[in-house]
Amino acid sequence: MNRGRFAAALGLLAAAVAYELWRGSGHVREHGEPELQLDYAAEHGADAGLGNMLGVQPYVVPSDYVTWQSLYCKLSAYLAEARERGWLNPKSVVVFPEHIGTWLVAADEKRQVYSAVTVSRAAAWIMAANLPRTLGWWLRSPACDRLRYSLFRSKGAAMARGYHNVFSRLASRFGVTVVGGSVVLPRPRVLAGRVVCTDGPLHNVTALCGPDGMPYPNLVRKIHPTPDEQPFTASGELQDLTVFHTPAGCLGVLICADSWHPEPYEILRREGVDLVAVPSYLIPTGAWDRPWPGDVVSRASPHGGTDAPSTSLSEGEAWLRYALPGRIASSGARVGINVFLHGSLWDLGADGHTIVVRDGQVFEAEHVHGASLLNVWL
């Protein structure tokens, strides 16, 4: 037997063993009281009846993704806290971070997924649990990263249902506009008032839901996937970037790295935006204070001309210079907010903190380990 066939045989044997182990383990169904780990909450400005933007930096762990109901309970607890503080009203725009919905890929799986030490081990358990479908998608994957592509393709329909249920219900329960962070789905669309996936490449997208819980007809697709996302997700088109007319004003949404490029802000200016939301996800823990590698920013400087990447900046300093705080003025918007996902998701870690720009002034939430709420009045 040649080496290639031997390796393939070993792989199939390992998959079969994993599948048998999976069959002998149980699903997790219980939903305990969510632990918020809320370390910081603050507001800027005063209520003038014009609405507000609320940035929610949740702290999530694998058990928050046992089912979509688990995630809903966790996020609704943060909004209940904001409501107690008087920060929610019909003109509120609530912004969740990037990839908050992506980890629904782990929903409805066996206990080993949530207790796994590493994300690669968790992925292996998910693949074993869905072996016929994941193997089929793996064999015909057009993506470089066949594993992640096959996992998200095989669970796309369930993820879309869960994502829609979580953020639609949050919006309707609290009567606010919700920017649903983001989720990776196969060619997603909004059909008949629901977020669904169709047959096609994976996209990192954001859905917005109005105070009635109905999603807006258009999704925001990430235009500039990061190097980590490029092997399995497709890029959105700049010309498809849309704006949303909310009770608080005209809102533009830029997913993470898109906020580092000047062209999206030019489109937002033409559309007359008042507000900009940026859902983000930064790994690993400690990245904020490390030297910035200069691998995301467009060479076009927000101050005119071009800037060569410089490792003299920290990652956090680069976010302040090249992303939302440094570029929002070119959009014409009065207020912008950038939120990051925090938590302990297997061995991934997370970093970053909420940043608000209001009439040219920049406010930063404290850099805490856990969750935070930052409210800005319009």
Salt bridges, closest charged atoms under 4 A:
GLU20 OE2 - ARG23 NH1 3.30
GLU30 OE2 - ARG111 NH1 3.78
ASP64 OD2 - LYS74 NZ 2.69
GLU81 OE2 - ARG85 NE 2.91
GLU98 OE2 - HIS99 NE2 3.68
GLU98 OE2 - LYS222 NZ 2.79
ASP108 OD1 - ARG29 NH1 2.84
GLU109 OE2 - LYS155 NZ 2.71
ASP145 OD2 - ARG148 NE 2.62
ASP199 OD1 - ARG153 NH2 2.81
ASP228 OD2 - ARG148 NH1 3.31
GLU229 OE2 - HIS99 NE2 2.81
GLU229 OE1 - LYS222 NZ 2.79
ASP307 OD2 - ARG321 NH2 3.21
ASP351 OD1 - HIS367 NE2 2.56
ASP359 OD1 - ARG334 NE 2.90
GLU364 OE1 - HIS353 NE2 2.67
